Amino acid sequence: MGQQTDTIVLGAGMVGVSIACHLALRGRRVSLIDRRAPGRETSFGNAGLIQREAVEPHPFPRDFGNIWRVLPNKSVDIRYRAGAMLSEASPLWQYWRYSAPESFARIVPEYASLIAHCTREHEALFQPAGAEHLIRRDGWLQVFRTADAFEAFLDKARDFDTRFGVKHARVDREQLRAMEPGLGEGVCGAIHWTNTWSVTDPGGLVQAYADYFVSLGGTIVQAEATDITNDGAERQRWRVHTEQGMHSAAELVLATGPWSPEWLGRLGYDLPMFVMRGYHMHYDAANGVTLNYALMDSEKGYLLTPKKAGVRLTTGAELNTIDAPPRLGQLEAAEREARDFFALGARREATPWKGARPCLADMKPVIGPAHAHDGLWFAFGHGHQGFTLGPATGRLIGQMMDGEAPMVDMQPFRSDRF
């Protein structure tokens, strides 16, 4: 018999580490298992924003103009590999259906109910973890090149404020150039999302939460999981087999992000999941210019964010299989646009980072008990917002495990909803 504990959390990204912290705070003996150190996969490579404004998930393009724009596969914000789309045809078809206006209108407030808690729940972890120095509370700038796009999105921002409490400020061209002197000439204004926070070292924040988890008595096991079995016994029923031995617990939380479909298949679940890949690269700022805020080139679809490692350029989405070789055309196209947008200098790394975002067809994560097994819990499918939603997910899993009323209605996030 291998190491026994109350709960195993499989997956040490932001979601898994946050769950492990909350369960340890509730007095559980918890083992956190991952093949890599905490925060070294998807949570490492994101833009590092805690996005209070991200109350709308990303729908599948449905209007003809947008589809026609994406179809040549040369846009900066989204690219695809035809073979991957064929292999994921079923979940992508469902994604397209859920993106219909009527369905999407129902999904947005459900999704926003999670986002509403993101900054408060991060603060509940980064303060005791001693990681406040990694957090910037000055918001970020969504920058526009054309007046029409700017005014249209301002209407949406006002709606977000009214419906979901998202705060913003309108920034005209002169104000914007004062806030970001390194910007190019082709901008007309920005929306300053003022109650969103940014993180200077995303992987470092996950590691700080992991260190806090260990200080609470938790155990981190860095080992490749090779199998999951259920012995059916009344106690210690879940077993995670690793290359270093077997670990058993009464309850298992699957927080395996984009690798979840493989584990779900082994356990007999078939959920409509697919991945959206992304890339990042770090740069110097040219001519001594400083990037003061995280910036989104809204009409092109990439982000520039100030990080400890340099100015990070993060691409939009690439519809591809998780293990397919890198396709760097999207990053190169984003870099060309970014050099006109901001005073970028030289690349700081020889090889771009590549990662994958775990997506479900209805754009909402699965959070809660598995519908076909006792003692098995799911926490995956957060799409672009796993970094944002990890701590809120951790609190919700803890509340449900202990039979408490969760802080939001969890019906929209059930595993049997499809």
Secondary structure, DSSP 8 states (H G I E B T S, - for coil): --EEEEEEEE--SHHHHHHHHHHHHTT--EEEEESS-TT-SHHHHS--EE-TT--S------SHHHHHHHTTS--SSEEE-HHHHHHTHHHHHHHHHHTSHHHHHHHHHHHHHHHTTHHHHHHHHHTTTT-GGGEE-S-EEEEESSHHHHHHHHHHHHHHHHHH---EEEEEHHHHHHH-TTB-S---EEEEETT-EEES-HHHHHHHHHHHHHHTT-EEEE--EEEEEE---SSS-EEEEETTEEEEEEEEEE--GGGHHHHHHHHT----EEEEEEEEEEEEEGGG----SEEEETTTTEEEEEETTEEEEE--EEE--TTS---THHHHHHHHHHHHHB-EEEES-SS-EEEEEEEETTS--EEEE-TTSTTEEEEE--GGGHHHHHHHHHHHHHHHHTT---SS--GGG-TT--
